[in-house]
Amino acid sequence: MRDKVNDGARLELMRDSIANIGEYMAGVDSCESFVKNKLLCHAVIYNLQCIGEGAYKLSRDYVVNHPTIDWAAIEGLRHVLVHDYYTVDMKTVWEIIQKDLPALSAYLKAAE
């Protein structure tokens, strides 16, 4: 059973985590420079975990009523980052930041 925190709070957590990643990534213009900065990588991974946790704890009604987003993929990334961290490819994380996060950010901003 889901806890009593509402979907709005979960979405806000996700928006905040995306904003954090945007701040941390300011000025980082290549995958190589990203991967070389371990502190940055860890900070980004933590915020991706928060996004995944927020998605995981959204109500079933919300998820069903917002099928445009692949919530299962977001949750799945979180599970890999938390439980299978030794398999994480930072180049894949870079691609997620560059390709997937902007679309999710736009979607969540529109859902405010």
N, C-alpha and C positions, 0 to 999 in steps of 0.2 A: 504494500500500500504506500502511496506517495505521501510525503509529509504535507503540512498545512501551508507552506510557503507558496504563494500564488505564481501563476505563469508570468505576470508582469515583472515580478522580482527576478525570476529566472532570466527573462529576456534582458532585463537591465544588467544583470551580471554578465551576460554574453556580450552585450554592447560595450560595457566597460572593459572587458577582457580584450576585445578587438581594438578598442582605443589604446589600451596599454601596449599591445603589439605594435600598433602604428607609431606610437611615441618611441618605443625601443628601436624600431627599425629605421627611424629617420636617419638619413645619410648613408645607410647601408645599401650599396648599389650593385653588389654581386653576391652570388651564392658562396664564392670562395671566402669573401670577407665575413660573411655571416657564419659559415662553418668554423672559421678560425677563432671566433669569439665565443668561448665556452660559456661565459657568464650570460651573454645575450641569448645563446641557444637555450640555456636552462630557463631563463626568464620567459622566453617565448613558449617553450613547452609547457611550463606551468599555466600560462594563460590559455593555451589550447586545451589543457586538461579542464580548466574552469568552464570553457565554452562547451566541451563535451559533457561535463557534469550537469550544466544547465539544461542542455538538450535532453539528456537522459531523464531528468526529473520533471520535464514539462508534462502536463496532463495529457492523457490519451486523446481527449477531445481536441486539444490544441493541435497536436501532431496530425490527427486525422483531418482537421479543417485547414491545415497548411501543408498540403502535399508537395508544393513546389520545392521545398527544401528536403534534401536527403538526410533526415534526422538520424537514421540508422548509421549512415557513414560517419556522421559527426560523433555519435556515441562510440562507434567502432574505433575511431582514431583515439579517442580518450582511453579506451581499454588497452590499446597497444601502448600508448604513452605511459600508462600507469603500470601495466602488468607485464608487458613484453618490451620494456624500454631498451633492452639490449639489441633488439632488432630494428630500432628506429634509424632510418636513413635521413640524415639532416638535409640532403638534397631534395628529398621528397617533402620534408617540412618546408623548405624554401619555396617549392612549387605550390604548396597549399597556401602559403602566405601570399604569394604573387597572384595566383589564379582563383582560388576558392574563397579566400577571406573577403575580398572586395565585394563579391556578389552577396555573401551572407550578411555583410555589414549593411549593404544597401537594403536588403530585404528586412532586416531587423529595424532599421531606421524608419522604413515605411510602416512597420507594424506598431510604431509607438502610439 
